[in-house]
Amino acid sequence: MIKIDELKFDEKGLIPAIIVDAETQKVVMMAYMNRESLEISMKEGKTCFWSRSRKCLWRKGETSGNVQHIVSITSDCDNDTLLIKVKKNGPACHTGSDSCFFNPVYESEELSEFSLYSLYDMLVGRKVEKKEGSYTTYLFEKGIDKILKKVGEECTEVIIAAKADDKKETIYEVADLTYHVMVMMIEMGISVDDIKRELASRHVIDKKVKQEKMTN
């Protein structure tokens, strides 16, 4: 276990901190710490940074409520960068995204992996950096009523396909519904992690109900 004195702060007394979601192992943001903010973070168990623009301490979530609870802090081989794993109370980015990294610069078609998180981040990018000709951007520009109308239409399409016992068509329509629901989530400031936490809480309840039935 290294000491703070062994860390290499730059000429401004700062050290970059890469924040990773401990559950998904996904990089969610990058900020800077000075010695004082690092000590506060370690003492309180929650991330505290140094704001270079405001030139003051910045406790993550002090206004938004999106606090980051620290699981671990690790230094790199040169002791000049920190990797901080956290459990988040909400989105890491002020845009409402789970991660601050959602503007693609380059992506290999052969090597890239799809996930609901990557889809969510791409959709957030369409809301923040409006792309001309993008259907997603069009939905965000039209607003919640248009988005909800599409969600309703896709729900109907799923029901029709499933009632016809058409597996291929049902998969297609469920994918359409999932996409439009995620657009709705972003418009309402709901993250993928919010849904995961809700499902996890229901799993606990379901498990308790099952156990009660077995004992009766």
Backbone bond lengths (Angstrom), bond angles and torsions (degrees), N, CA, C in turn:
res aa  C-N    CA-C-N  psi(-1)  N-CA   C-N-CA  omega(-1)  CA-C   N-CA-C  phi
1 M - - - 1.466 - - 1.533 108.54 -
2 I 1.350 116.51 114.64 1.461 118.71 -178.75 1.525 110.87 -83.32
3 K 1.338 115.48 160.52 1.453 121.44 -178.87 1.523 110.15 -99.81
4 I 1.343 115.83 160.27 1.465 120.69 -179.87 1.529 110.99 -57.66
5 D 1.334 116.98 -35.20 1.465 121.16 -179.61 1.530 112.32 -62.19
6 E 1.317 116.98 -21.44 1.464 120.91 -179.37 1.531 112.42 -85.73
7 L 1.327 117.40 -11.48 1.457 120.74 178.50 1.521 110.85 -75.89
8 K 1.324 116.16 150.08 1.463 120.97 -178.08 1.526 109.53 -105.53
9 F 1.326 116.25 98.68 1.457 121.78 174.17 1.533 108.62 -81.50
10 D 1.334 116.68 148.91 1.465 119.06 -177.93 1.530 111.23 -74.90
11 E 1.333 115.87 -173.05 1.468 120.26 -175.75 1.529 112.54 -64.45
12 K 1.349 116.96 -18.46 1.463 120.93 177.03 1.536 111.73 -95.69
13 G 1.328 115.27 4.64 1.457 119.72 179.93 1.516 113.63 79.12
14 L 1.340 116.24 23.35 1.461 120.59 -176.69 1.525 111.98 -115.75
15 I 1.334 114.87 155.71 1.456 121.57 175.70 1.530 107.47 -138.24
16 P 1.354 117.91 131.42 1.468 119.63 179.69 1.522 111.41 -68.87
17 A 1.332 115.68 141.73 1.464 121.93 179.68 1.525 108.82 -125.63
18 I 1.329 115.75 118.65 1.458 121.83 178.11 1.521 107.62 -94.51
19 I 1.332 116.49 122.63 1.463 121.38 -175.09 1.530 109.54 -100.56
20 V 1.336 115.73 126.79 1.463 122.42 -177.24 1.526 109.77 -121.31
21 D 1.324 116.47 135.75 1.460 121.55 174.52 1.528 108.56 -69.45
22 A 1.309 117.65 119.53 1.468 121.67 -175.83 1.524 112.21 -65.22
23 E 1.334 117.82 -26.09 1.456 121.13 -178.82 1.527 112.35 -81.58
24 T 1.330 116.76 -44.49 1.469 120.88 -175.78 1.522 112.82 -97.60
25 Q 1.345 117.52 -13.57 1.465 123.48 -175.65 1.528 111.51 62.97
26 K 1.309 116.25 26.40 1.464 122.20 -177.89 1.536 110.16 -99.36
27 V 1.326 116.62 135.68 1.461 120.69 175.34 1.525 108.08 -69.14
28 V 1.332 116.90 124.60 1.462 119.82 -176.10 1.525 113.55 -110.19
29 M 1.331 117.67 -23.35 1.458 119.22 177.97 1.526 110.36 -169.54
30 M 1.328 114.84 167.27 1.461 121.17 174.18 1.525 107.35 -135.20
31 A 1.323 116.05 131.77 1.457 120.65 179.52 1.527 108.29 -142.26
32 Y 1.323 115.54 -174.31 1.465 119.76 -179.36 1.530 110.31 -122.01
33 M 1.315 114.78 148.58 1.457 121.65 175.75 1.523 109.16 -125.83
34 N 1.322 116.19 148.22 1.457 119.61 165.39 1.529 106.74 -107.67
35 R 1.285 116.84 -177.34 1.466 119.48 -176.21 1.533 111.31 -59.67
36 E 1.347 116.13 -43.10 1.462 120.12 -176.77 1.530 111.26 -64.73
37 S 1.355 117.00 -44.55 1.467 119.51 -178.16 1.527 111.25 -67.56
38 L 1.334 116.62 -32.86 1.457 120.06 177.04 1.530 110.35 -67.91
39 E 1.321 116.64 -42.34 1.465 120.46 178.69 1.523 110.51 -63.11
40 I 1.335 116.87 -41.28 1.464 121.37 177.80 1.529 110.11 -62.84
41 S 1.327 115.92 -43.77 1.464 121.13 179.81 1.524 111.02 -58.61
42 M 1.317 115.81 -44.46 1.466 120.62 -178.80 1.524 111.21 -70.05
43 K 1.319 116.97 -36.82 1.469 121.15 -178.65 1.530 111.12 -71.71
44 E 1.352 117.12 -42.54 1.460 121.39 -175.08 1.522 112.93 -90.79
45 G 1.351 116.83 -17.33 1.456 120.11 -179.15 1.510 113.27 75.52
46 K 1.336 116.30 17.45 1.463 122.29 179.11 1.529 108.68 -136.98
47 T 1.328 116.19 147.53 1.468 119.16 -174.74 1.529 112.09 -66.98
48 C 1.311 113.42 134.77 1.462 122.80 173.68 1.517 106.51 -134.00
49 F 1.312 117.33 128.67 1.470 121.34 -175.78 1.526 110.76 -118.33
50 W 1.326 113.93 174.97 1.455 120.73 171.75 1.517 107.81 -108.10
51 S 1.321 117.11 118.64 1.456 121.47 179.09 1.523 109.89 -80.95
52 R 1.324 116.00 114.82 1.464 120.14 -179.11 1.517 111.74 -70.99
53 S 1.344 117.50 -29.48 1.464 120.37 -179.04 1.529 111.55 -77.49
54 R 1.357 115.45 -42.22 1.473 118.96 -178.93 1.525 112.38 -90.76
55 K 1.342 114.71 -14.10 1.466 121.39 -179.61 1.537 111.53 56.46
56 C 1.330 114.20 52.49 1.456 119.95 178.24 1.526 109.32 -156.96
57 L 1.337 116.31 167.95 1.455 120.75 176.88 1.524 109.81 -68.02
58 W 1.327 115.70 146.42 1.456 121.43 -177.44 1.525 109.38 -138.29
59 R 1.321 115.51 104.96 1.464 120.68 175.95 1.525 108.84 -81.57
60 K 1.319 116.80 116.45 1.464 120.89 -178.52 1.518 110.51 -58.86
61 G 1.333 116.17 124.70 1.454 121.03 177.82 1.515 114.64 91.95
62 E 1.339 118.32 2.50 1.468 119.43 -176.03 1.532 111.56 -66.05
63 T 1.332 117.84 -24.65 1.468 120.58 176.60 1.526 111.75 -110.73
64 S 1.331 117.48 -36.41 1.466 121.44 -176.99 1.524 113.62 -85.36
65 G 1.338 116.31 -23.10 1.461 120.09 -175.18 1.514 113.14 86.62
66 N 1.349 117.03 -3.08 1.466 121.40 -178.71 1.529 110.81 -84.86
67 V 1.316 114.74 65.38 1.466 121.84 -177.34 1.526 110.67 -70.72
68 Q 1.335 115.74 146.39 1.462 121.62 176.66 1.531 108.72 -112.83
69 H 1.330 116.45 114.59 1.458 121.59 179.49 1.527 109.32 -89.06
70 I 1.304 116.70 124.81 1.461 121.69 -171.89 1.523 111.88 -78.22
71 V 1.336 114.98 127.17 1.460 122.11 174.52 1.522 109.65 -92.43
72 S 1.335 116.45 -45.21 1.462 120.64 179.88 1.517 110.45 -159.26
73 I 1.331 115.09 155.83 1.471 122.49 174.49 1.520 107.44 -127.94
74 T 1.336 115.91 124.97 1.468 121.22 -178.40 1.515 109.47 -128.16
75 S 1.309 116.20 139.75 1.466 121.36 176.63 1.526 109.89 -95.89
76 D 1.333 116.48 153.15 1.469 119.41 176.83 1.530 110.05 -80.05
77 C 1.327 116.21 -177.76 1.468 121.03 -174.14 1.525 113.46 -64.06
78 D 1.353 116.94 -25.82 1.465 120.18 179.84 1.530 112.32 -96.42
79 N 1.314 116.02 -0.70 1.473 121.75 -178.82 1.526 113.78 59.32
80 D 1.362 115.79 29.11 1.464 118.65 179.87 1.530 113.05 -120.45
81 T 1.330 116.93 9.82 1.463 122.67 176.66 1.526 108.70 -147.17
82 L 1.335 115.82 140.82 1.456 120.36 179.66 1.529 111.39 -109.87
83 L 1.319 116.22 142.47 1.456 123.29 172.49 1.530 106.57 -113.85
84 I 1.329 116.14 116.86 1.460 120.35 -175.24 1.524 109.63 -117.25
85 K 1.322 116.42 117.75 1.458 121.30 177.07 1.524 108.84 -92.60
86 V 1.338 115.25 132.24 1.457 119.74 -174.49 1.531 112.06 -134.60
87 K 1.312 114.36 160.76 1.457 121.42 166.90 1.519 106.14 -109.24
88 K 1.342 115.86 121.92 1.459 121.02 -171.27 1.535 111.91 -93.26
89 N 1.332 114.89 144.12 1.467 120.41 172.28 1.524 111.56 -86.45
90 G 1.322 116.31 -11.10 1.459 121.47 -177.76 1.502 110.37 -175.68
91 P 1.332 117.45 -170.70 1.462 121.62 -178.70 1.523 112.60 -56.27
92 A 1.324 115.79 147.30 1.468 120.19 178.63 1.527 111.18 -81.95
93 C 1.328 116.06 -29.68 1.473 120.72 -173.43 1.528 111.27 -96.67
94 H 1.331 116.24 146.87 1.464 120.72 178.97 1.521 112.08 -66.39
95 T 1.350 117.44 -15.75 1.466 121.05 178.54 1.520 112.27 -78.07
96 G 1.343 116.52 -12.04 1.458 120.61 -176.03 1.507 113.31 101.52
97 S 1.332 116.69 -2.70 1.460 121.13 179.47 1.522 110.75 -79.28
98 D 1.330 116.01 151.08 1.465 120.17 176.59 1.520 110.80 -62.00
99 S 1.329 116.53 -29.84 1.460 121.79 -177.61 1.522 110.27 -131.67
100 C 1.326 116.04 150.88 1.463 120.39 175.12 1.533 111.75 -77.47
101 F 1.332 115.48 -11.37 1.459 119.95 -177.20 1.526 110.09 -99.56
102 F 1.349 116.26 97.06 1.459 119.21 179.98 1.528 113.50 -141.54
103 N 1.335 117.73 4.57 1.464 120.50 177.62 1.527 109.63 -98.53
104 P 1.355 117.48 102.67 1.468 119.84 -176.40 1.526 112.62 -64.99
105 V 1.310 116.32 137.60 1.469 123.11 175.26 1.527 109.45 -109.91
106 Y 1.329 115.47 -42.52 1.468 121.68 176.68 1.519 108.55 -154.64
107 E 1.332 115.73 143.70 1.460 119.75 177.26 1.523 109.49 -150.60
108 S 1.308 115.94 128.12 1.458 121.21 177.99 1.521 110.05 -75.97
109 E 1.316 117.22 126.64 1.455 120.82 179.58 1.523 111.38 -67.58
110 E 1.334 117.17 -30.74 1.466 120.65 -177.29 1.528 112.57 -81.61
111 L 1.331 116.68 -34.34 1.464 120.01 -170.87 1.530 114.27 -101.13
112 S 1.323 117.54 -16.70 1.460 119.33 -176.16 1.526 111.34 -72.72
113 E 1.339 115.61 146.44 1.452 121.94 179.97 1.527 109.92 -111.76
114 F 1.346 115.53 137.94 1.456 119.98 178.06 1.521 110.39 -85.58
115 S 1.330 116.22 143.40 1.456 121.74 172.72 1.523 107.71 -153.21
116 L 1.322 116.57 162.37 1.458 120.06 176.98 1.525 110.46 -63.21
117 Y 1.334 115.98 -32.16 1.465 119.54 177.72 1.525 111.26 -65.68
118 S 1.351 116.60 -42.84 1.461 119.39 -179.63 1.521 110.71 -67.45
119 L 1.342 117.27 -36.97 1.461 120.75 175.97 1.524 110.30 -64.07
120 Y 1.325 116.06 -45.41 1.465 120.87 179.78 1.531 110.55 -58.06
121 D 1.327 116.05 -46.58 1.460 120.09 -178.76 1.524 111.53 -64.45
122 M 1.340 117.18 -37.73 1.459 120.70 177.81 1.522 110.60 -63.63
123 L 1.349 116.18 -41.60 1.464 120.53 179.56 1.526 111.20 -66.55
124 V 1.328 117.08 -39.12 1.474 120.74 175.64 1.529 109.38 -59.62
125 G 1.342 115.90 -40.42 1.464 120.51 178.27 1.516 112.17 -59.43
126 R 1.341 116.89 -35.73 1.469 121.35 179.12 1.530 111.58 -71.34
127 K 1.333 115.86 -25.86 1.474 119.70 177.82 1.526 111.46 -81.83
128 V 1.332 115.47 -41.24 1.472 120.06 -177.32 1.530 111.52 -77.40
129 E 1.331 115.63 -51.54 1.469 121.43 179.59 1.524 107.66 -107.05
130 K 1.311 116.77 86.90 1.458 121.86 -173.79 1.531 111.18 -59.34
131 K 1.350 114.99 127.13 1.457 121.55 -178.67 1.513 109.36 -106.45
132 E 1.323 116.13 124.05 1.459 121.13 -179.10 1.530 110.47 -62.60
133 G 1.328 116.07 132.64 1.453 120.82 179.22 1.513 114.26 86.37
134 S 1.334 117.28 -2.16 1.466 121.17 -179.18 1.525 110.01 -82.61
135 Y 1.333 116.68 129.07 1.461 121.77 177.60 1.523 110.43 -64.04
136 T 1.326 116.22 -38.31 1.465 120.74 179.64 1.524 110.63 -62.94
137 T 1.325 116.48 -45.90 1.462 120.91 177.56 1.526 110.37 -60.19
138 Y 1.333 116.18 -39.63 1.467 122.05 177.82 1.524 110.74 -58.49
139 L 1.340 116.59 -44.57 1.464 120.04 179.54 1.528 111.31 -62.75
140 F 1.332 116.76 -43.80 1.467 119.95 179.63 1.526 110.94 -64.09
141 E 1.314 116.87 -37.67 1.463 120.46 179.79 1.524 111.83 -67.72
142 K 1.347 116.66 -34.33 1.465 121.24 179.48 1.533 111.68 -74.52
143 G 1.350 116.25 -28.83 1.454 119.85 174.80 1.518 115.03 96.95
144 I 1.325 115.12 -175.54 1.458 122.10 -169.38 1.522 113.33 -63.91
145 D 1.336 118.77 -36.01 1.468 120.29 -178.60 1.520 111.50 -62.30
146 K 1.313 116.66 -43.67 1.466 121.11 179.01 1.529 110.04 -66.50
147 I 1.321 116.66 -42.04 1.467 121.10 -179.99 1.527 110.51 -62.40
148 L 1.332 117.01 -44.63 1.460 120.87 -179.90 1.527 111.52 -66.34
149 K 1.312 116.75 -34.80 1.461 120.43 176.74 1.525 110.01 -60.97
150 K 1.338 116.38 -42.95 1.477 120.62 179.36 1.524 111.06 -67.57
151 V 1.329 116.53 -38.86 1.468 119.72 177.49 1.532 109.45 -60.28
152 G 1.329 116.78 -44.20 1.460 121.19 178.65 1.517 112.10 -61.65
153 E 1.336 116.43 -43.49 1.465 121.03 179.81 1.526 110.79 -62.81
154 E 1.330 116.29 -42.63 1.468 120.00 -178.57 1.528 111.20 -69.15
155 C 1.336 117.54 -33.57 1.465 120.35 175.26 1.530 110.29 -59.89
156 T 1.321 115.31 -43.69 1.465 120.55 178.80 1.517 111.00 -62.45
157 E 1.332 116.97 -42.18 1.465 121.26 -179.83 1.527 111.43 -63.10
158 V 1.330 116.41 -37.59 1.470 120.64 177.74 1.527 109.68 -63.74
159 I 1.322 116.69 -45.25 1.466 121.47 -179.14 1.531 110.79 -61.54
160 I 1.333 116.57 -44.65 1.465 121.05 -179.00 1.529 110.66 -62.25
161 A 1.333 116.39 -45.70 1.468 120.81 -178.42 1.528 111.26 -65.81
162 A 1.336 116.38 -42.29 1.463 120.35 -179.56 1.527 111.05 -68.16
163 K 1.336 117.29 -38.70 1.463 121.98 178.76 1.532 110.68 -63.41
164 A 1.333 116.14 -32.20 1.462 121.00 178.69 1.530 111.91 -81.78
165 D 1.337 115.51 -0.42 1.468 121.80 -179.54 1.530 111.46 57.89
166 D 1.343 114.73 36.15 1.469 121.11 179.75 1.536 107.76 -100.72
167 K 1.330 116.61 97.09 1.464 121.34 -174.61 1.526 111.89 -62.71
168 K 1.320 117.15 -46.62 1.465 120.95 -177.95 1.523 111.03 -61.03
169 E 1.327 116.81 -44.94 1.459 120.80 -179.28 1.528 111.00 -68.97
170 T 1.335 116.26 -35.53 1.464 120.03 178.81 1.527 110.52 -65.03
171 I 1.328 117.19 -42.51 1.469 121.05 176.67 1.527 110.06 -58.74
172 Y 1.334 115.70 -44.72 1.475 121.30 -179.99 1.531 110.45 -60.11
173 E 1.338 116.33 -46.07 1.461 120.50 -176.71 1.532 111.91 -72.07
174 V 1.346 117.00 -35.33 1.469 119.98 176.05 1.530 110.20 -63.28
175 A 1.331 116.60 -38.29 1.469 120.55 177.17 1.526 110.36 -63.36
176 D 1.343 116.59 -42.43 1.465 120.60 176.72 1.528 111.07 -61.54
177 L 1.326 115.69 -43.79 1.465 120.50 179.84 1.522 110.84 -63.59
178 T 1.335 116.40 -43.49 1.467 121.18 179.40 1.522 111.00 -58.50
179 Y 1.320 115.92 -44.76 1.471 120.99 178.95 1.532 110.89 -58.73
180 H 1.337 116.51 -50.22 1.460 119.82 -176.43 1.529 111.85 -68.61
181 V 1.344 117.13 -33.60 1.465 120.31 176.03 1.527 110.10 -64.84
182 M 1.328 117.24 -38.22 1.464 119.90 179.37 1.528 111.24 -68.25
183 V 1.324 116.95 -36.17 1.469 120.02 174.20 1.531 109.44 -61.26
184 M 1.339 115.90 -43.75 1.465 120.87 177.64 1.533 110.85 -61.19
185 M 1.342 116.81 -42.61 1.454 120.86 179.30 1.523 111.09 -58.53
186 I 1.322 116.35 -46.04 1.463 120.77 -178.85 1.518 110.56 -64.00
187 E 1.325 116.67 -41.83 1.468 120.79 178.89 1.526 110.98 -61.08
188 M 1.348 116.29 -32.40 1.459 121.07 -178.09 1.524 113.44 -95.48
189 G 1.353 117.29 -0.42 1.463 120.75 179.04 1.511 113.21 76.43
190 I 1.337 117.32 28.13 1.459 122.50 178.12 1.520 109.38 -99.69
191 S 1.318 117.92 129.78 1.464 121.75 -178.28 1.523 111.55 -97.85
192 V 1.321 116.27 165.98 1.461 121.60 175.06 1.520 110.00 -61.39
193 D 1.326 116.23 -38.42 1.466 120.22 179.32 1.525 111.84 -65.03
194 D 1.342 117.27 -32.60 1.467 120.06 176.42 1.526 110.13 -59.43
195 I 1.327 116.36 -43.51 1.465 121.43 -179.91 1.529 110.46 -68.80
196 K 1.336 116.08 -40.88 1.466 119.71 178.67 1.520 111.42 -60.36
197 R 1.330 116.45 -42.52 1.468 120.21 -179.64 1.530 110.71 -64.98
198 E 1.331 116.37 -39.72 1.461 119.98 179.24 1.528 110.68 -65.13
199 L 1.334 116.46 -44.19 1.464 120.45 178.54 1.526 111.31 -63.99
200 A 1.338 115.70 -38.64 1.473 120.20 179.05 1.517 110.60 -63.94
201 S 1.326 117.47 -39.84 1.462 120.70 179.78 1.521 110.82 -66.54
202 R 1.324 116.67 -34.49 1.467 120.45 178.71 1.527 110.29 -72.14
203 H 1.322 116.61 -32.48 1.465 120.59 178.08 1.527 109.78 -62.53
204 V 1.319 116.47 -40.85 1.469 121.00 178.86 1.520 109.54 -63.89
205 I 1.332 116.78 -44.13 1.461 121.21 179.77 1.519 110.35 -63.17
206 D 1.336 116.57 -45.01 1.459 121.71 -179.63 1.525 110.96 -61.60
207 K 1.326 115.99 -38.47 1.463 120.80 179.86 1.524 110.26 -65.22
208 K 1.338 116.58 -41.14 1.455 121.10 179.57 1.529 110.68 -64.80
209 V 1.350 116.35 -41.92 1.461 121.08 179.50 1.521 110.36 -62.38
210 K 1.341 116.29 -41.98 1.456 121.45 179.97 1.531 110.33 -62.81
211 Q 1.337 116.28 -42.86 1.448 120.53 179.52 1.526 111.77 -64.50
212 E 1.350 116.63 -39.10 1.449 120.95 178.86 1.530 111.46 -63.97
213 K 1.330 116.61 -39.21 1.460 121.49 179.14 1.521 111.11 -65.05
214 M 1.334 114.99 -36.88 1.458 119.74 -178.49 1.530 111.73 -70.55
215 T 1.326 117.16 -30.40 1.469 121.19 -178.22 1.529 112.33 -85.06
216 N 1.348 116.24 -17.25 1.470 120.09 -179.42 1.542 111.51 -84.50
